[in-house]
């Protein structure tokens, strides 16, 4: 900013300064040309007076440029004062030039007339007397003397000629010459009368007053400019100092940022970058022990983020303080709740031993926060197979029910990854080729034993033509960012079918769909395209999401109710129930989770929980649906408990088309 400011202001300043200095020079040059034009006009009989007029206008134009220059007006008061004085003196010079031009014209006219009359008299064939010839000779001498005196600006000599001219009037000339003689003598007298004014105005014109004032103005401008030049110079010194300080600060910043870029700010351990640098430049075999805090998210939710951060800091300190027999260990934070120890491999200390020792030592010394023991449960994984972090993470996320778990090829985790990639590819192709299709599972009214509703479920058609549940692909779809496409595909295909059939239809919608603007816009477009089915469409929202993502759910519910749609809570009773929030959402239907329904014939506790849910829904005028009804006994129980509707394989499997 300082450099830009300095560049713009200094550039502007020097432009102004150069323009002003150029104007001073142009005034001086124009003034010299004007003086030269005046002198030329004075000494040459037939000189053009246009140059004088042009010279006057040129000086005035350059002077006006200076007088109206904003920089002169605002920052150079003394220079402006001298220029105004110059303007006044210049106006006096212009007046003198006009007076000079008048006198000069008279003298030039008379001089030309004298020469013409002289020639005429000398050419006259009349025989003159000696006295007359002497008089003509005196006239010729007077004419030459007057011309010399004029060019010499000798006013006294010219004025002194008057008595001689008067004397010539007494000499009798022939009548034929008398008019010329009289006119000639009159022109002599005109020159004698005019010349003093001619001489004085020319002297006034040639005075050095303007040159002196112009030089004073230039010196004043330079003197006043020194302050500005000093500012520019001092500012440049400031920029140099600022540049040096900036280099120092940047150097400090680079050193600090290099340290920070390889250090986890919260725990002070090395971060992922530092880990990668060590692994990249390692010249020996390394091992990695990965430590994960189990259910850290729950701890964060229970105690708060600040307490969670404190637990991470204390855990990092705790890990570093533990005795570790690995060679040259370095400690890292490799994820939100993952810590790592990289060490040099040794055949004397197998990774299994080091991991077990670390696990035992971690729990032996408790972590105390705010006077409470908060030692977290940890899972330890290890690997000496490259890439270390990927293989250790595979071990950590494997289904092996041991702790610590060490990576080995037999874990077959690479095959799991390969299968996931294959499924993701299959899903992409299925979405592209319209092989993700809706199926319809009837929902039976238990009071009439008739299907009044259908739940729309997604199915995928395999290459062999087999119809499979979309459920095994859901987690992969979310990881591959394909989940919104599944919902959008089902909505595109389902709404025309809903419009062609009677009864109500429920569509599963997740928080990922609700927060996806494209999906919500598609739903609204379809509701507007089929305006008469809104009151037959039910959106099923997972209970856990309705509680955790409450604000987003509220906004979606309000938008859908404008089209007459109803809202159902799916998998209710699976462990997240919050009756207060459910009531605030003004839910129409609650679908009781299948984990409760499927055990009603063997678990009395499940019956108690379901009965409590039914009592709650009856009091809130909310309809209930039992899911996963798979036999007659459970169908009878849900009916006896007062549940309104039910669905499950006992009634019907999902069908390619709704029941008539």
N, C-alpha and C positions, 0 to 999 in steps of 0.2 A: 504494500500500500504506500509506504514511504517512497519507494523508488518510483512508483507510478506517479505519485503526487509531485515528486521532484522533477521528473521528466516533463510532465505536462506544464508545470508552473515555469520551470526554467526555459522550456521551449517557447512558451508564450511570452515570457519576459524578454528573451533575446530577440524574438520577432518584433516586439514593440520597440525595443532599443534600436535595433538595426533600422527599422522604419523611420524612427525619429532622427537618427544620425543621417540617414539618406536624405530626409527632408531638409535638414540644415545645409547639407552639401548642395542640394538642388536649389535652395534659396540663394546661396552664394553664387552658384553658376548662373542662375537666371538674372541675378542682379548685375553680374559682370557683363552679360550679354546686353542688358538694358543700357548700361553706361556706354558700352561700345557702340550701340546703335545711336545713342544721343550724340556722341562725339563724331561719328561718321556723318550724321545729319548736319552737324555744325560745320564740318570742314569740306564736305562735298556738296556741290551746288544741286545736283540732281539725285541725292540719296533718297530711298523710299522710307516714308515715315511709318509704314505698316509694322516694321520690325520693332519700333518703339512701343506701339500699341500691344503687340504680342508679348513683348518683354514685360510690360506693366502687368498684363493678365497672368503671365507665368509666375512672376514673383508672388502676386497676390494669391494664386491658387495654392502654391506650396506653403505660404504663410498660413492660410486658412487650415490646411491639413494639420499643421502643428497646433494652431490655436484650438482646434476641435478634437485633438487627440485625447481620448479618455485617460490615458496614462499620464500625459502632461497635466491635464486638468485636475486629476485626483491626487497625484503623487509628487508633482514638481511645482509648487506654488511660486517659488522665486523665479524659476525659468519662465513660467507663464507671465509673471509680472514684467520681466524684461521683454518678452515677445510682444506684449501689449504696448510697451513703450516703443518698440521697434515699429509696430503697426502705425502708431501715431506719427513717428518720424517719416515713415515711408509714405504716408498720406501727404505730408508736407512736400516730399520729393516729387510725388505725382503732380501736385499743384504747380510746383516749380517747372516740371517738364512741360506741362500744358502752356505755362507762360512763355517758356523758352521756345516752344514750337510756334507760338504766335509771332514772337519777335524774330525768330529765325526765318519764318516765311516772309515777313516784311523785308528783312535785310536781303534775303536771297532774290526776291522780286526786284528790289531796287538795284542790286548788283548786276543782275541780268539786264535790266533796263539801261543802266549806265554804259555797259559794254556795247549794247546795240546802238545807243545814241552816239557814242564815241565813234564807232565805225562809220555811221552815217555822216557825221560832221567831217571826218577826215577824207571821206570819199567825195565830198561836195566839190564840184569844179570851180566854184566861185573863188576869185582871186582875193586872198586875204591880205590885209595890211600887215606890216610887221608886228604891230601891237596885238592884232587879232590872232596872228599865227603864234605869238608868244603866249597868248591866253589859252589857245587850244593845247599848246604844249604843257602849260601849267595844269590844265584839266586832266591830261593824260597822266602827268606825274601824281596829281592828287588821287586819281583812281588807283594807280599802282600802290601808292603809299597806304591808301585806305584798306586795300586788300591784304597787304602785308600786316598792317596794324590789326585788322580783324583776325587773321590767323594767329597773330601773336597775342591776341586778347589784350591789346594795348588801348584801353579806353581813353586814357589821357591824351594819347597822340591823336586819336580820331576826333575827340572833342576840340582839340587845339586847331583843327583844320577849318573850323567854322569861319574865323575872320578872313581866311584866304578865300573861302567860297563867297563870302559876302563881298569881298573886293572884286571878284570876277563879275558881279552883277553890274558894276559901274562901267565896264568896258562895252563900247558900242559894237554890236555885231550887225551884220546885214539883216535886213528884215526877213529874208528867207531862212536864216539860221536862228533867228531869235526864239521861236517856239521850242526848238530842240535844246538850245542853251538854257532856257528857263526851266524846262522839264528836267534836264540833266542836273542843274543846281538844286532843284527840289528833291531829287532822289538822294543827292549828297546829304542834304539837310535831314531827310527821313532816316538815313543810316546813322547820322550823328545823334539824332534824337532817340532812336531805338536802341542803339548799341549799349548804353549803360545798363538798361534793363536786361538786354541779351546777355551781357557779361556777368551781371550779378546772379541771374537765374542759373546760368551754366556753372558758375562757381558754387552755387547752392547745391546743384545737382551732383557735383563732383566731390562734395564734402564726404569725409570718411565716417560720419556719424552712424550710418546704417551698418557699415562693416564692423565698427566698434561694438555696437549693440548686438549684432549677430554673434560676434566672438564671445561677448559677455554671456549671451544666452547659452551658447555651446558649453562654455566653462561651467556655468551654473548647473546645466543639465548633468554634465559629467560628475560634478561635485555631489549633487543630490543622488545621482545613481550609485555612488560609492556605497551608500547605506544598503541599497538593494543588492549590489554585488557582494558586499560583506555577508548579507543574509544567505545568498546563494552559496558563497564559499563555506560559511559555517554549517549550512545545511548539508553540504557535500561531506564535510568532516563528520557531521553527525551520522550520515549514512555509512561512512567508512567504519565508524565505531559500532554502529548498529549491525553492520555486516559481520564484523569480527565477533560481536556478542552472539549474533545468530549462529555463526559457525560453531562457537563454543557450546551454545545451548543445543544445537542439532547433534553435536558429537555426544554430549551428555545424554540426550534423548535416545540416540541410536544405541548407546551402551545400555541404557536402562531398558529400552524396548527389546533389545536382544535378550536381556535377562528375563524380562517379563514374558516374552514370546515363548520361552522354553520353561516357564515356571507357572504352576497353577496358582492363581491369585489367592484362592481361599485357603488352601492347605500348605502352600509353600513347597510342595513336592514338584518334581518334574512333571511336565504335561506330555501330551501325545507327541508333540514335535520333538521334545527332548528324548523321548523313548525311541522315536524313529531314527534320530541322529545316532544314538548309541548303537542300535541294531545295524544301521547302515554301515557304520565305520568299524564294526567289530571284526577283528582278525582271528578270533577264537570262537569256539562253539559256546552259545549262550543258552540259558534256561530262563523260563518265565513262570513265576507263581502269581496267579491272579486271585485276588481276594474280593468277594462281593458281599455287601451288606444285604441280608435277606429282608424282604418286605420293607425296604427303606421308605417307599412311598407312603405306606401306612403310618410310619413314624412321623413323616413330614405332615401328613394330614392331621394326626392326633396332636402333636406338639407345636406345629407351625413351622414355617420355612426357616425362621431364625434359629430355632432349636435344632432343626435338621442340619443347618450349616455348622452349628456348633458341634454336633455329633460327628460330622465329617472331619472337622479340624481335630477333634480329640482322637478319632479313630486313626487318622494319619499320624499323629504324634505317637499314639500307642504302637502302631505297626513299626515305626522307626526305632522305638525304644526296645523292641523285642530282640532277644538274642537270635542271631541268624548266622548259621555256620557256612553259608554259601560264600564263595570267593568274590570279592569286589562287588558287593551288592549296590544297586542304585534303585531309588524308590520313586514311584510315579503314581499320579492319579490319571487313570485311563478312561474314565467314564463318569457319569453322575455319581454312582455309588460303587465304582470299581477301582481297586488299587492294585498296583503291580510291583513285583520285585524282580529285577533282571540281575542275573549273576553269571559268573563264568562256570561252565559245567566241569564236573570232576567225577571220575568213575568211583572215587572213594565215598562220595556223598550223593547217592541217587536222589532224584527229584521227589520220589515218594516219601523218603525219610524227611527231607527238608520241609515238604508241605505238611506232613503230619506233625512235626515239631512246632511249626508255626501255628497250626490250628490249636494244638494243646496249650501253647504258651499264651495265645491271644485270650483265651477264656480264663486262664489262671489269674491274670491281673485285671481286676474290674476297671471299667471306665465310670467315673463319677462326675455327674453334671448337676449343678444346683443342689448338692447334697444327696442326690439319688443315684443309685447304681443303674446305669443305662448301657451296659455292655451289650452291643448288638449281636445277634446271631450272624455268623458269617459262613459262606461257602467258599472253599478253597479249591482252585483248579490249577493244574500245572501242565507245561508242555516243553519239550526240547526239540519238537519238530517244527520246521519252518513252513509257513510264516508263523512265528511264535504267538502273536496276539490272536490271530484268526483261529489257530488250533486250540489254544487255551480257552478262547471264548466258546468254541464248539463244545469242549468238554464241560464248561460251566453250564451251558444251556442244554446239555444232553439229558436224557431221561434216567441216567444212571443214579441209583439211590444210594450213593456212597459219598462220603465227605472225609477227606479230599478226593477229587476225581482227577485222574491223570490221563491226558490224551494218549491214545494209541490207535493205530489204524483199524483195530477191531471194533472201535466204536461205530464205524460205518457212517460217520456224520457227513462225510462228503457225499455219500449216496443220498442222504436226506436232503442236502442242499441241491443235488442234481434233480431229485424228484420235485422239489419246490419250483425250481426253474422250469422244469418240464410242464408242471401244472399251470404255471403262470402263462407259458406259451400256449398251452391248450385253451386256456380261458380267453386269451386275446383273440385267437382264431375263432372260437365259438361266438364271441361278441361280434366279431367282424362279419361272420357268415350267418348271423341270426339263429344260432343254435342254442342260445340261452332263451328259454321260453317259459311262459307262465303255466302253472298247474293250479287246480282249484280243489281245495278240501272242504267238503260240506261241514256246516256247523248246525247241529240239530237242536231245535226247540224241545226241551224235555217235557213240556206240558202237552205238546201235540205229537211229539216224536216225528216231526217233519223238518226237513232241511230248509231253513229260512235265510241262511247266510252262507258265504263261502270265504275262506281265507286264500288269498293268492300267494302261491309259493313259487320260487324260482327253481327251474330244473335245467340241466345241461345235457345236450344230446351228444354222446361220444361219437367217434369216427365209426364205431361198429353199429351205431344206431341205438345203443342202450340209453335209457333215460336215467340219469343219476341226480341225486340231491346236490344242490349248489353248496351245501354246508362245508364239505372238505376244502372248497376253494375260497371260502370267505376270508380267512386270515391272510392267504396269499394275495387275494385281490386287494386287501387293504395295504399290504406291504408294497404291491406293484402299482398302487394308485388306480386300480381298475374298479374299485367298489362302486363309485358313483355311476359308472357305465352300466353295471348290473341293474341298479334301481331304475335308471333312465330307460333301459331296454324293456324291463317288465312293465313300466308305466305306459310306454308307447304302444305295447301290444295289448295291454289289459283294458284300457279305457273303451276302445271300440267293442270289445266283448261284453263289458259291463253294460254298455248302452243297448246291446241286443238281447239282454237277459233281464229277468225280474229278480228281485231280492237284493240283499245288501252284500257288499264285498269289502273285505278288509285287506289293507296293504301294509306290509311291514316297512317301517321307515326308521332309519337310525339317525343318530346325531350327526354322523358324517353327511347324510343326505340333507338334513335340516340346515346345516351350515354351508351347504353347497348351493350357491346362487343359481347355477344352471339347472340343478335338479328341481329346486323350488319353482323357478320360472316355468319349467316344463309342466309341472303339476298344475300351475295356474292356467297355462295355455290350454291344457286338456280339459280342465273344468269349465273354461270359457267356450271351448269347442263343443263340449257336450253339456250344456247348461242344465239339463233336467236330471242329471245323475248325482249331483252334489250331495243330496240328502241320503243317497244310498252308498256313499263311499265312507269307509272307516279307516283311519290311519292308526296302526298299532305301533306304540313307542315302548321301547324297553324300560322297565321300571327303574333300573339302575341309572340309565341316562336321564330319565325324567327327574331324578333326584339330584344327580351330580351336575347336569347341564340345564338347570332349571330356567334361567333367564332366556336362553335360546329356545327352549321348548315352549315357553309362554308366548313368545313372539310368533312362532310357527302356528300354535293352536289358534291364536286370535286371527291370523290370516286365513286359515282354513275354515274357521267358523263363518266367515263372510260368505262362503260358498255353500253353507249348509252341511258341511262335512262333520262327522263325529270322531271322537278321539277315544282310543282304547289303550290301556296300559297292559303290556305283554309281560309274561313271566313274573306276575305279581306274587310276592311271598318268597322270592329267592334269596332274601337276606338284606335288602336295602330299604325296606318299606318305611315310608315317612307319611303317615296318614294325613298330616296337616297340609303338606305340599300337594298331595294327590287331590285333596278337596279343593285347594286353591286353583288347581288347573281345570276345575269343572269337568271331570272325566265322565264319559258316558258309559264305558264298559271296562270291566277289569277281567283280564284273563288269568286265571290262577295257574301258577307255574306247574308244569308236569312233574317236577321232583316231589311235589306234595300229593298230586292226584294219583300217580301210579302206585303209591304205597298205602292208599286208604284202606285196602282190604287186609293189611297186616300191621299197620302202625297207628295206634290210638292217638299218639301225639299229633300225627298228621291230620287226623280227623278234628282234633281240638283247634288246630291252627286254621284249618279251612272253615270250620264253623265260625271262628272269630272274624275271619275275612267276610263271610256271608253276612254276619250280623252288622258289620261295619258298612257294607255296601247297601244293605236294605235300609239302614238308617239314613244313608246319603242318597238314596234313590239311584243307585248305580247298578247297572245290569252286570251279571257275572257269567263267565264262560269257563268250563273246565277243559283243560288240554290233556292230551295223551290218555284218553279213556280207551283202554285196550281190551276190556272184557265186560261181561254182563254184570258181574258183582260190583265193579267200580261204577258202572253206569247206574246201578240201583242206588249205590251210596250217594253219588253226587246229586241224584234226584231227591233222595230223602233229606239231604242237607239243605235243600232249597236253592241250589244253583240253577240258574235260568236255562243255560245252553251248554252244550258239550260238543267236543270234536275228538276224533281219534280213529285208529284203525278198526276199532270195534264197529264204528258206524260206516266209515268209508276211508279208503286211502285217497290221496290226492289224485284228481282226474284231469285229463287233457282239456275237458270242457265242463262248464258248470252243469249241474243237474237241471233238467227242465222244471 
